[in-house]
Amino acid sequence: MSLEKYRKMIEDIDIKMMDLFEKRMQVSLLIGKYKKDHQLPILDNSREIEILNKRKQQLNNDELWPHYESFIKEIMRLSKEYQK
C-alpha cells in the first residue's frame, strides 16, 4: 500500500473521530446542565477512575494503553472545561 493510501485511511478515521468528539461534547453539555441543576460538582474523581479502569480492560493492549490513557484523560479534561 502507498503512503498516500495510509494517509487517506488516517484522514477517514480522523473525520469519524471528529464526529464522535462533537457528539461527546454535546452530551457533556447535557451532563453539565444536569449537574448544575442538581448542585453536583463537575469533577467526579471516582467516576473518572472507573472509566479509566473499564477502558483499560476493554482495550486490553498494554503497549497502547499509556497512549490511550493520555487520550481519554485529555477528552475528559476538555469535557469538564466545556461543561463549565
PDB file of N, CA, C and O in Angstrom, chain B, residues numbered from 101:
ATOM      1  N   MET B 101       0.849  -1.174   0.000  1.00  0.00           N
ATOM      2  CA  MET B 101       0.000   0.000   0.000  1.00  0.00           C
ATOM      3  C   MET B 101       0.901   1.246   0.000  1.00  0.00           C
ATOM      4  O   MET B 101       2.020   1.213   0.512  1.00  0.00           O
ATOM      5  N   SER B 102       0.410   2.310  -0.565  1.00  0.00           N
ATOM      6  CA  SER B 102       1.206   3.532  -0.670  1.00  0.00           C
ATOM      7  C   SER B 102       1.007   4.428   0.551  1.00  0.00           C
ATOM      8  O   SER B 102       0.038   4.278   1.295  1.00  0.00           O
ATOM      9  N   LEU B 103       1.922   5.342   0.738  1.00  0.00           N
ATOM     10  CA  LEU B 103       1.840   6.313   1.825  1.00  0.00           C
ATOM     11  C   LEU B 103       0.561   7.148   1.693  1.00  0.00           C
ATOM     12  O   LEU B 103      -0.089   7.451   2.693  1.00  0.00           O
ATOM     13  N   GLU B 104       0.211   7.509   0.487  1.00  0.00           N
ATOM     14  CA  GLU B 104      -0.998   8.303   0.255  1.00  0.00           C
ATOM     15  C   GLU B 104      -2.248   7.551   0.711  1.00  0.00           C
ATOM     16  O   GLU B 104      -3.167   8.147   1.272  1.00  0.00           O
ATOM     17  N   LYS B 105      -2.277   6.246   0.469  1.00  0.00           N
ATOM     18  CA  LYS B 105      -3.429   5.451   0.901  1.00  0.00           C
ATOM     19  C   LYS B 105      -3.496   5.356   2.423  1.00  0.00           C
ATOM     20  O   LYS B 105      -4.578   5.424   3.007  1.00  0.00           O
ATOM     21  N   TYR B 106      -2.338   5.201   3.060  1.00  0.00           N
ATOM     22  CA  TYR B 106      -2.315   5.191   4.528  1.00  0.00           C
ATOM     23  C   TYR B 106      -2.800   6.533   5.075  1.00  0.00           C
ATOM     24  O   TYR B 106      -3.573   6.581   6.032  1.00  0.00           O
ATOM     25  N   ARG B 107      -2.342   7.606   4.463  1.00  0.00           N
ATOM     26  CA  ARG B 107      -2.764   8.937   4.914  1.00  0.00           C
ATOM     27  C   ARG B 107      -4.265   9.128   4.728  1.00  0.00           C
ATOM     28  O   ARG B 107      -4.919   9.743   5.570  1.00  0.00           O
ATOM     29  N   LYS B 108      -4.801   8.620   3.662  1.00  0.00           N
ATOM     30  CA  LYS B 108      -6.240   8.700   3.416  1.00  0.00           C
ATOM     31  C   LYS B 108      -6.995   7.901   4.480  1.00  0.00           C
ATOM     32  O   LYS B 108      -8.050   8.328   4.951  1.00  0.00           O
ATOM     33  N   MET B 109      -6.459   6.759   4.850  1.00  0.00           N
ATOM     34  CA  MET B 109      -7.078   5.959   5.907  1.00  0.00           C
ATOM     35  C   MET B 109      -7.125   6.742   7.216  1.00  0.00           C
ATOM     36  O   MET B 109      -8.144   6.750   7.906  1.00  0.00           O
ATOM     37  N   ILE B 110      -6.026   7.393   7.548  1.00  0.00           N
ATOM     38  CA  ILE B 110      -5.966   8.214   8.769  1.00  0.00           C
ATOM     39  C   ILE B 110      -6.960   9.364   8.679  1.00  0.00           C
ATOM     40  O   ILE B 110      -7.662   9.661   9.646  1.00  0.00           O
ATOM     41  N   GLU B 111      -7.017   9.999   7.537  1.00  0.00           N
ATOM     42  CA  GLU B 111      -7.958  11.108   7.350  1.00  0.00           C
ATOM     43  C   GLU B 111      -9.399  10.641   7.565  1.00  0.00           C
ATOM     44  O   GLU B 111     -10.181  11.326   8.224  1.00  0.00           O
ATOM     45  N   ASP B 112      -9.745   9.497   7.023  1.00  0.00           N
ATOM     46  CA  ASP B 112     -11.094   8.949   7.205  1.00  0.00           C
ATOM     47  C   ASP B 112     -11.379   8.662   8.678  1.00  0.00           C
ATOM     48  O   ASP B 112     -12.476   8.935   9.164  1.00  0.00           O
ATOM     49  N   ILE B 113     -10.415   8.125   9.372  1.00  0.00           N
ATOM     50  CA  ILE B 113     -10.564   7.855  10.808  1.00  0.00           C
ATOM     51  C   ILE B 113     -10.721   9.167  11.569  1.00  0.00           C
ATOM     52  O   ILE B 113     -11.565   9.274  12.458  1.00  0.00           O
ATOM     53  N   ASP B 114      -9.910  10.164  11.223  1.00  0.00           N
ATOM     54  CA  ASP B 114      -9.986  11.464  11.900  1.00  0.00           C
ATOM     55  C   ASP B 114     -11.360  12.107  11.733  1.00  0.00           C
ATOM     56  O   ASP B 114     -11.877  12.717  12.669  1.00  0.00           O
ATOM     57  N   ILE B 115     -11.946  11.973  10.559  1.00  0.00           N
ATOM     58  CA  ILE B 115     -13.274  12.533  10.326  1.00  0.00           C
ATOM     59  C   ILE B 115     -14.308  11.839  11.203  1.00  0.00           C
ATOM     60  O   ILE B 115     -15.182  12.498  11.768  1.00  0.00           O
ATOM     61  N   LYS B 116     -14.221  10.538  11.320  1.00  0.00           N
ATOM     62  CA  LYS B 116     -15.137   9.793  12.186  1.00  0.00           C
ATOM     63  C   LYS B 116     -14.936  10.189  13.649  1.00  0.00           C
ATOM     64  O   LYS B 116     -15.903  10.350  14.395  1.00  0.00           O
ATOM     65  N   MET B 117     -13.671  10.345  14.053  1.00  0.00           N
ATOM     66  CA  MET B 117     -13.378  10.741  15.431  1.00  0.00           C
ATOM     67  C   MET B 117     -13.894  12.151  15.703  1.00  0.00           C
ATOM     68  O   MET B 117     -14.365  12.438  16.804  1.00  0.00           O
ATOM     69  N   MET B 118     -13.810  13.026  14.715  1.00  0.00           N
ATOM     70  CA  MET B 118     -14.300  14.392  14.878  1.00  0.00           C
ATOM     71  C   MET B 118     -15.813  14.378  15.111  1.00  0.00           C
ATOM     72  O   MET B 118     -16.314  15.100  15.973  1.00  0.00           O
ATOM     73  N   ASP B 119     -16.531  13.573  14.357  1.00  0.00           N
ATOM     74  CA  ASP B 119     -17.973  13.457  14.524  1.00  0.00           C
ATOM     75  C   ASP B 119     -18.308  12.917  15.923  1.00  0.00           C
ATOM     76  O   ASP B 119     -19.203  13.432  16.593  1.00  0.00           O
ATOM     77  N   LEU B 120     -17.596  11.898  16.349  1.00  0.00           N
ATOM     78  CA  LEU B 120     -17.826  11.332  17.680  1.00  0.00           C
ATOM     79  C   LEU B 120     -17.458  12.324  18.781  1.00  0.00           C
ATOM     80  O   LEU B 120     -18.128  12.387  19.812  1.00  0.00           O
ATOM     81  N   PHE B 121     -16.395  13.096  18.566  1.00  0.00           N
ATOM     82  CA  PHE B 121     -15.993  14.104  19.541  1.00  0.00           C
ATOM     83  C   PHE B 121     -17.097  15.152  19.691  1.00  0.00           C
ATOM     84  O   PHE B 121     -17.450  15.540  20.804  1.00  0.00           O
ATOM     85  N   GLU B 122     -17.633  15.600  18.566  1.00  0.00           N
ATOM     86  CA  GLU B 122     -18.707  16.591  18.626  1.00  0.00           C
ATOM     87  C   GLU B 122     -19.917  16.041  19.392  1.00  0.00           C
ATOM     88  O   GLU B 122     -20.500  16.738  20.223  1.00  0.00           O
ATOM     89  N   LYS B 123     -20.283  14.810  19.114  1.00  0.00           N
ATOM     90  CA  LYS B 123     -21.402  14.180  19.819  1.00  0.00           C
ATOM     91  C   LYS B 123     -21.106  14.039  21.306  1.00  0.00           C
ATOM     92  O   LYS B 123     -21.984  14.259  22.140  1.00  0.00           O
ATOM     93  N   ARG B 124     -19.875  13.673  21.640  1.00  0.00           N
ATOM     94  CA  ARG B 124     -19.499  13.518  23.043  1.00  0.00           C
ATOM     95  C   ARG B 124     -19.585  14.848  23.788  1.00  0.00           C
ATOM     96  O   ARG B 124     -20.042  14.906  24.930  1.00  0.00           O
ATOM     97  N   MET B 125     -19.140  15.910  23.128  1.00  0.00           N
ATOM     98  CA  MET B 125     -19.179  17.222  23.770  1.00  0.00           C
ATOM     99  C   MET B 125     -20.615  17.708  23.934  1.00  0.00           C
ATOM    100  O   MET B 125     -20.922  18.385  24.916  1.00  0.00           O
ATOM    101  N   GLN B 126     -21.494  17.380  23.001  1.00  0.00           N
ATOM    102  CA  GLN B 126     -22.902  17.741  23.146  1.00  0.00           C
ATOM    103  C   GLN B 126     -23.504  17.050  24.372  1.00  0.00           C
ATOM    104  O   GLN B 126     -24.253  17.667  25.129  1.00  0.00           O
ATOM    105  N   VAL B 127     -23.181  15.794  24.561  1.00  0.00           N
ATOM    106  CA  VAL B 127     -23.666  15.069  25.742  1.00  0.00           C
ATOM    107  C   VAL B 127     -23.017  15.631  27.002  1.00  0.00           C
ATOM    108  O   VAL B 127     -23.659  15.699  28.049  1.00  0.00           O
ATOM    109  N   SER B 128     -21.745  16.035  26.911  1.00  0.00           N
ATOM    110  CA  SER B 128     -21.067  16.653  28.058  1.00  0.00           C
ATOM    111  C   SER B 128     -21.806  17.901  28.511  1.00  0.00           C
ATOM    112  O   SER B 128     -21.923  18.152  29.711  1.00  0.00           O
ATOM    113  N   LEU B 129     -22.305  18.684  27.565  1.00  0.00           N
ATOM    114  CA  LEU B 129     -23.079  19.874  27.931  1.00  0.00           C
ATOM    115  C   LEU B 129     -24.346  19.488  28.687  1.00  0.00           C
ATOM    116  O   LEU B 129     -24.715  20.138  29.665  1.00  0.00           O
ATOM    117  N   LEU B 130     -25.001  18.440  28.233  1.00  0.00           N
ATOM    118  CA  LEU B 130     -26.213  17.978  28.927  1.00  0.00           C
ATOM    119  C   LEU B 130     -25.878  17.508  30.342  1.00  0.00           C
ATOM    120  O   LEU B 130     -26.627  17.765  31.284  1.00  0.00           O
ATOM    121  N   ILE B 131     -24.758  16.824  30.478  1.00  0.00           N
ATOM    122  CA  ILE B 131     -24.315  16.376  31.801  1.00  0.00           C
ATOM    123  C   ILE B 131     -24.014  17.583  32.684  1.00  0.00           C
ATOM    124  O   ILE B 131     -24.393  17.612  33.855  1.00  0.00           O
ATOM    125  N   GLY B 132     -23.330  18.582  32.117  1.00  0.00           N
ATOM    126  CA  GLY B 132     -23.018  19.802  32.867  1.00  0.00           C
ATOM    127  C   GLY B 132     -24.281  20.501  33.341  1.00  0.00           C
ATOM    128  O   GLY B 132     -24.346  20.961  34.481  1.00  0.00           O
ATOM    129  N   LYS B 133     -25.281  20.585  32.481  1.00  0.00           N
ATOM    130  CA  LYS B 133     -26.551  21.202  32.873  1.00  0.00           C
ATOM    131  C   LYS B 133     -27.217  20.397  33.986  1.00  0.00           C
ATOM    132  O   LYS B 133     -27.719  20.972  34.952  1.00  0.00           O
ATOM    133  N   TYR B 134     -27.225  19.085  33.858  1.00  0.00           N
ATOM    134  CA  TYR B 134     -27.809  18.236  34.891  1.00  0.00           C
ATOM    135  C   TYR B 134     -27.103  18.466  36.232  1.00  0.00           C
ATOM    136  O   TYR B 134     -27.747  18.630  37.268  1.00  0.00           O
ATOM    137  N   LYS B 135     -25.775  18.475  36.188  1.00  0.00           N
ATOM    138  CA  LYS B 135     -25.015  18.675  37.427  1.00  0.00           C
ATOM    139  C   LYS B 135     -25.309  20.034  38.038  1.00  0.00           C
ATOM    140  O   LYS B 135     -25.445  20.154  39.255  1.00  0.00           O
ATOM    141  N   LYS B 136     -25.410  21.062  37.198  1.00  0.00           N
ATOM    142  CA  LYS B 136     -25.707  22.403  37.702  1.00  0.00           C
ATOM    143  C   LYS B 136     -27.099  22.430  38.326  1.00  0.00           C
ATOM    144  O   LYS B 136     -27.283  22.967  39.418  1.00  0.00           O
ATOM    145  N   ASP B 137     -28.081  21.848  37.628  1.00  0.00           N
ATOM    146  CA  ASP B 137     -29.461  21.827  38.133  1.00  0.00           C
ATOM    147  C   ASP B 137     -29.592  21.068  39.448  1.00  0.00           C
ATOM    148  O   ASP B 137     -30.481  21.353  40.249  1.00  0.00           O
ATOM    149  N   HIS B 138     -28.700  20.098  39.668  1.00  0.00           N
ATOM    150  CA  HIS B 138     -28.760  19.267  40.875  1.00  0.00           C
ATOM    151  C   HIS B 138     -27.629  19.583  41.865  1.00  0.00           C
ATOM    152  O   HIS B 138     -27.351  18.798  42.772  1.00  0.00           O
ATOM    153  N   GLN B 139     -26.991  20.727  41.683  1.00  0.00           N
ATOM    154  CA  GLN B 139     -25.895  21.187  42.550  1.00  0.00           C
ATOM    155  C   GLN B 139     -24.826  20.116  42.758  1.00  0.00           C
ATOM    156  O   GLN B 139     -24.377  19.880  43.880  1.00  0.00           O
ATOM    157  N   LEU B 140     -24.430  19.478  41.670  1.00  0.00           N
ATOM    158  CA  LEU B 140     -23.376  18.462  41.719  1.00  0.00           C
ATOM    159  C   LEU B 140     -22.083  19.057  41.174  1.00  0.00           C
ATOM    160  O   LEU B 140     -22.121  19.895  40.274  1.00  0.00           O
ATOM    161  N   PRO B 141     -20.945  18.636  41.705  1.00  0.00           N
ATOM    162  CA  PRO B 141     -19.671  19.144  41.182  1.00  0.00           C
ATOM    163  C   PRO B 141     -19.397  18.587  39.785  1.00  0.00           C
ATOM    164  O   PRO B 141     -19.819  17.482  39.445  1.00  0.00           O
ATOM    165  N   ILE B 142     -18.691  19.367  39.000  1.00  0.00           N
ATOM    166  CA  ILE B 142     -18.324  18.912  37.655  1.00  0.00           C
ATOM    167  C   ILE B 142     -17.368  17.730  37.750  1.00  0.00           C
ATOM    168  O   ILE B 142     -17.512  16.751  37.017  1.00  0.00           O
ATOM    169  N   LEU B 143     -16.400  17.817  38.643  1.00  0.00           N
ATOM    170  CA  LEU B 143     -15.407  16.757  38.777  1.00  0.00           C
ATOM    171  C   LEU B 143     -15.920  15.633  39.672  1.00  0.00           C
ATOM    172  O   LEU B 143     -16.389  15.867  40.786  1.00  0.00           O
ATOM    173  N   ASP B 144     -15.820  14.420  39.164  1.00  0.00           N
ATOM    174  CA  ASP B 144     -16.163  13.218  39.929  1.00  0.00           C
ATOM    175  C   ASP B 144     -14.991  12.245  39.751  1.00  0.00           C
ATOM    176  O   ASP B 144     -14.968  11.432  38.827  1.00  0.00           O
ATOM    177  N   ASN B 145     -14.021  12.355  40.664  1.00  0.00           N
ATOM    178  CA  ASN B 145     -12.796  11.548  40.549  1.00  0.00           C
ATOM    179  C   ASN B 145     -13.080  10.056  40.505  1.00  0.00           C
ATOM    180  O   ASN B 145     -12.454   9.329  39.734  1.00  0.00           O
ATOM    181  N   SER B 146     -14.012   9.594  41.320  1.00  0.00           N
ATOM    182  CA  SER B 146     -14.296   8.160  41.346  1.00  0.00           C
ATOM    183  C   SER B 146     -14.849   7.691  39.997  1.00  0.00           C
ATOM    184  O   SER B 146     -14.544   6.585  39.549  1.00  0.00           O
ATOM    185  N   ARG B 147     -15.653   8.522  39.360  1.00  0.00           N
ATOM    186  CA  ARG B 147     -16.202   8.180  38.042  1.00  0.00           C
ATOM    187  C   ARG B 147     -15.084   8.118  37.002  1.00  0.00           C
ATOM    188  O   ARG B 147     -15.068   7.218  36.161  1.00  0.00           O
ATOM    189  N   GLU B 148     -14.156   9.066  37.056  1.00  0.00           N
ATOM    190  CA  GLU B 148     -13.046   9.065  36.101  1.00  0.00           C
ATOM    191  C   GLU B 148     -12.162   7.829  36.278  1.00  0.00           C
ATOM    192  O   GLU B 148     -11.731   7.226  35.295  1.00  0.00           O
ATOM    193  N   ILE B 149     -11.898   7.461  37.504  1.00  0.00           N
ATOM    194  CA  ILE B 149     -11.103   6.256  37.774  1.00  0.00           C
ATOM    195  C   ILE B 149     -11.833   5.026  37.249  1.00  0.00           C
ATOM    196  O   ILE B 149     -11.224   4.143  36.645  1.00  0.00           O
ATOM    197  N   GLU B 150     -13.135   4.974  37.483  1.00  0.00           N
ATOM    198  CA  GLU B 150     -13.953   3.864  36.994  1.00  0.00           C
ATOM    199  C   GLU B 150     -13.879   3.768  35.459  1.00  0.00           C
ATOM    200  O   GLU B 150     -13.728   2.679  34.904  1.00  0.00           O
ATOM    201  N   ILE B 151     -13.985   4.906  34.796  1.00  0.00           N
ATOM    202  CA  ILE B 151     -13.915   4.931  33.327  1.00  0.00           C
ATOM    203  C   ILE B 151     -12.560   4.446  32.851  1.00  0.00           C
ATOM    204  O   ILE B 151     -12.477   3.622  31.940  1.00  0.00           O
ATOM    205  N   LEU B 152     -11.495   4.952  33.460  1.00  0.00           N
ATOM    206  CA  LEU B 152     -10.143   4.550  33.048  1.00  0.00           C
ATOM    207  C   LEU B 152      -9.922   3.051  33.246  1.00  0.00           C
ATOM    208  O   LEU B 152      -9.360   2.385  32.378  1.00  0.00           O
ATOM    209  N   ASN B 153     -10.358   2.529  34.372  1.00  0.00           N
ATOM    210  CA  ASN B 153     -10.209   1.090  34.623  1.00  0.00           C
ATOM    211  C   ASN B 153     -10.986   0.261  33.605  1.00  0.00           C
ATOM    212  O   ASN B 153     -10.493  -0.752  33.108  1.00  0.00           O
ATOM    213  N   LYS B 154     -12.194   0.698  33.304  1.00  0.00           N
ATOM    214  CA  LYS B 154     -13.030  -0.017  32.339  1.00  0.00           C
ATOM    215  C   LYS B 154     -12.395   0.029  30.943  1.00  0.00           C
ATOM    216  O   LYS B 154     -12.353  -0.982  30.243  1.00  0.00           O
ATOM    217  N   ARG B 155     -11.912   1.185  30.552  1.00  0.00           N
ATOM    218  CA  ARG B 155     -11.297   1.315  29.222  1.00  0.00           C
ATOM    219  C   ARG B 155     -10.015   0.496  29.105  1.00  0.00           C
ATOM    220  O   ARG B 155      -9.718  -0.057  28.046  1.00  0.00           O
ATOM    221  N   LYS B 156      -9.264   0.423  30.192  1.00  0.00           N
ATOM    222  CA  LYS B 156      -8.038  -0.382  30.157  1.00  0.00           C
ATOM    223  C   LYS B 156      -8.374  -1.851  29.916  1.00  0.00           C
ATOM    224  O   LYS B 156      -7.697  -2.526  29.140  1.00  0.00           O
ATOM    225  N   GLN B 157      -9.400  -2.336  30.569  1.00  0.00           N
ATOM    226  CA  GLN B 157      -9.824  -3.725  30.364  1.00  0.00           C
ATOM    227  C   GLN B 157     -10.345  -3.935  28.948  1.00  0.00           C
ATOM    228  O   GLN B 157     -10.082  -4.964  28.325  1.00  0.00           O
ATOM    229  N   GLN B 158     -11.084  -2.956  28.448  1.00  0.00           N
ATOM    230  CA  GLN B 158     -11.658  -3.073  27.111  1.00  0.00           C
ATOM    231  C   GLN B 158     -10.583  -3.019  26.029  1.00  0.00           C
ATOM    232  O   GLN B 158     -10.658  -3.742  25.036  1.00  0.00           O
ATOM    233  N   LEU B 159      -9.590  -2.167  26.225  1.00  0.00           N
ATOM    234  CA  LEU B 159      -8.521  -2.048  25.236  1.00  0.00           C
ATOM    235  C   LEU B 159      -7.655  -3.300  25.243  1.00  0.00           C
ATOM    236  O   LEU B 159      -7.304  -3.832  24.189  1.00  0.00           O
ATOM    237  N   ASN B 160      -7.320  -3.757  26.423  1.00  0.00           N
ATOM    238  CA  ASN B 160      -6.550  -4.990  26.571  1.00  0.00           C
ATOM    239  C   ASN B 160      -5.298  -5.007  25.692  1.00  0.00           C
ATOM    240  O   ASN B 160      -4.999  -6.000  25.028  1.00  0.00           O
ATOM    241  N   ASN B 161      -4.581  -3.897  25.706  1.00  0.00           N
ATOM    242  CA  ASN B 161      -3.350  -3.778  24.922  1.00  0.00           C
ATOM    243  C   ASN B 161      -2.368  -2.944  25.745  1.00  0.00           C
ATOM    244  O   ASN B 161      -2.449  -1.716  25.763  1.00  0.00           O
ATOM    245  N   ASP B 162      -1.450  -3.615  26.419  1.00  0.00           N
ATOM    246  CA  ASP B 162      -0.519  -2.923  27.316  1.00  0.00           C
ATOM    247  C   ASP B 162       0.384  -1.939  26.589  1.00  0.00           C
ATOM    248  O   ASP B 162       0.809  -0.939  27.166  1.00  0.00           O
ATOM    249  N   GLU B 163       0.672  -2.215  25.351  1.00  0.00           N
ATOM    250  CA  GLU B 163       1.539  -1.317  24.576  1.00  0.00           C
ATOM    251  C   GLU B 163       0.816  -0.004  24.242  1.00  0.00           C
ATOM    252  O   GLU B 163       1.412   1.072  24.305  1.00  0.00           O
ATOM    253  N   LEU B 164      -0.449  -0.101  23.894  1.00  0.00           N
ATOM    254  CA  LEU B 164      -1.210   1.099  23.522  1.00  0.00           C
ATOM    255  C   LEU B 164      -1.817   1.824  24.716  1.00  0.00           C
ATOM    256  O   LEU B 164      -2.136   3.009  24.621  1.00  0.00           O
ATOM    257  N   TRP B 165      -1.980   1.132  25.827  1.00  0.00           N
ATOM    258  CA  TRP B 165      -2.698   1.719  26.955  1.00  0.00           C
ATOM    259  C   TRP B 165      -2.163   3.087  27.380  1.00  0.00           C
ATOM    260  O   TRP B 165      -2.973   4.003  27.525  1.00  0.00           O
ATOM    261  N   PRO B 166      -0.872   3.292  27.588  1.00  0.00           N
ATOM    262  CA  PRO B 166      -0.423   4.621  28.041  1.00  0.00           C
ATOM    263  C   PRO B 166      -0.842   5.744  27.081  1.00  0.00           C
ATOM    264  O   PRO B 166      -1.132   6.858  27.517  1.00  0.00           O
ATOM    265  N   HIS B 167      -0.870   5.454  25.806  1.00  0.00           N
ATOM    266  CA  HIS B 167      -1.260   6.458  24.814  1.00  0.00           C
ATOM    267  C   HIS B 167      -2.767   6.706  24.858  1.00  0.00           C
ATOM    268  O   HIS B 167      -3.228   7.847  24.801  1.00  0.00           O
ATOM    269  N   TYR B 168      -3.514   5.625  24.960  1.00  0.00           N
ATOM    270  CA  TYR B 168      -4.965   5.788  25.032  1.00  0.00           C
ATOM    271  C   TYR B 168      -5.368   6.461  26.344  1.00  0.00           C
ATOM    272  O   TYR B 168      -6.288   7.279  26.376  1.00  0.00           O
ATOM    273  N   GLU B 169      -4.679   6.112  27.408  1.00  0.00           N
ATOM    274  CA  GLU B 169      -4.967   6.743  28.702  1.00  0.00           C
ATOM    275  C   GLU B 169      -4.781   8.247  28.606  1.00  0.00           C
ATOM    276  O   GLU B 169      -5.621   9.002  29.096  1.00  0.00           O
ATOM    277  N   SER B 170      -3.710   8.692  27.994  1.00  0.00           N
ATOM    278  CA  SER B 170      -3.488  10.131  27.798  1.00  0.00           C
ATOM    279  C   SER B 170      -4.594  10.744  26.953  1.00  0.00           C
ATOM    280  O   SER B 170      -5.094  11.829  27.248  1.00  0.00           O
ATOM    281  N   PHE B 171      -4.960  10.042  25.916  1.00  0.00           N
ATOM    282  CA  PHE B 171      -6.011  10.500  25.007  1.00  0.00           C
ATOM    283  C   PHE B 171      -7.338  10.670  25.747  1.00  0.00           C
ATOM    284  O   PHE B 171      -7.969  11.721  25.640  1.00  0.00           O
ATOM    285  N   ILE B 172      -7.762   9.664  26.486  1.00  0.00           N
ATOM    286  CA  ILE B 172      -9.067   9.727  27.149  1.00  0.00           C
ATOM    287  C   ILE B 172      -9.046  10.734  28.309  1.00  0.00           C
ATOM    288  O   ILE B 172     -10.055  11.386  28.579  1.00  0.00           O
ATOM    289  N   LYS B 173      -7.911  10.861  28.989  1.00  0.00           N
ATOM    290  CA  LYS B 173      -7.806  11.877  30.050  1.00  0.00           C
ATOM    291  C   LYS B 173      -7.945  13.275  29.468  1.00  0.00           C
ATOM    292  O   LYS B 173      -8.572  14.141  30.077  1.00  0.00           O
ATOM    293  N   GLU B 174      -7.371  13.497  28.310  1.00  0.00           N
ATOM    294  CA  GLU B 174      -7.492  14.807  27.668  1.00  0.00           C
ATOM    295  C   GLU B 174      -8.935  15.061  27.246  1.00  0.00           C
ATOM    296  O   GLU B 174      -9.436  16.176  27.391  1.00  0.00           O
ATOM    297  N   ILE B 175      -9.593  14.057  26.736  1.00  0.00           N
ATOM    298  CA  ILE B 175     -11.001  14.216  26.354  1.00  0.00           C
ATOM    299  C   ILE B 175     -11.849  14.526  27.595  1.00  0.00           C
ATOM    300  O   ILE B 175     -12.740  15.374  27.541  1.00  0.00           O
ATOM    301  N   MET B 176     -11.577  13.853  28.692  1.00  0.00           N
ATOM    302  CA  MET B 176     -12.322  14.127  29.921  1.00  0.00           C
ATOM    303  C   MET B 176     -12.036  15.548  30.407  1.00  0.00           C
ATOM    304  O   MET B 176     -12.942  16.235  30.878  1.00  0.00           O
ATOM    305  N   ARG B 177     -10.796  15.988  30.296  1.00  0.00           N
ATOM    306  CA  ARG B 177     -10.446  17.355  30.703  1.00  0.00           C
ATOM    307  C   ARG B 177     -11.201  18.365  29.849  1.00  0.00           C
ATOM    308  O   ARG B 177     -11.755  19.333  30.370  1.00  0.00           O
ATOM    309  N   LEU B 178     -11.225  18.142  28.542  1.00  0.00           N
ATOM    310  CA  LEU B 178     -11.942  19.049  27.644  1.00  0.00           C
ATOM    311  C   LEU B 178     -13.438  19.034  27.930  1.00  0.00           C
ATOM    312  O   LEU B 178     -14.091  20.075  27.857  1.00  0.00           O
ATOM    313  N   SER B 179     -13.980  17.883  28.250  1.00  0.00           N
ATOM    314  CA  SER B 179     -15.413  17.788  28.572  1.00  0.00           C
ATOM    315  C   SER B 179     -15.742  18.606  29.817  1.00  0.00           C
ATOM    316  O   SER B 179     -16.739  19.328  29.843  1.00  0.00           O
ATOM    317  N   LYS B 180     -14.909  18.494  30.844  1.00  0.00           N
ATOM    318  CA  LYS B 180     -15.139  19.265  32.073  1.00  0.00           C
ATOM    319  C   LYS B 180     -15.035  20.761  31.791  1.00  0.00           C
ATOM    320  O   LYS B 180     -15.835  21.553  32.289  1.00  0.00           O
ATOM    321  N   GLU B 181     -14.055  21.136  30.999  1.00  0.00           N
ATOM    322  CA  GLU B 181     -13.857  22.541  30.643  1.00  0.00           C
ATOM    323  C   GLU B 181     -15.090  23.055  29.883  1.00  0.00           C
ATOM    324  O   GLU B 181     -15.555  24.167  30.134  1.00  0.00           O
ATOM    325  N   TYR B 182     -15.600  22.264  28.980  1.00  0.00           N
ATOM    326  CA  TYR B 182     -16.763  22.638  28.186  1.00  0.00           C
ATOM    327  C   TYR B 182     -18.011  22.715  29.061  1.00  0.00           C
ATOM    328  O   TYR B 182     -18.873  23.560  28.822  1.00  0.00           O
ATOM    329  N   GLN B 183     -18.122  21.859  30.060  1.00  0.00           N
ATOM    330  CA  GLN B 183     -19.278  21.884  30.963  1.00  0.00           C
ATOM    331  C   GLN B 183     -19.332  23.171  31.772  1.00  0.00           C
ATOM    332  O   GLN B 183     -20.410  23.665  32.102  1.00  0.00           O
ATOM    333  N   LYS B 184     -18.163  23.705  32.085  1.00  0.00           N
ATOM    334  CA  LYS B 184     -18.116  24.947  32.883  1.00  0.00           C
ATOM    335  C   LYS B 184     -18.691  26.090  32.084  1.00  0.00           C
ATOM    336  O   LYS B 184     -18.744  27.219  32.573  1.00  0.00           O
TER     337      LYS B 184
END
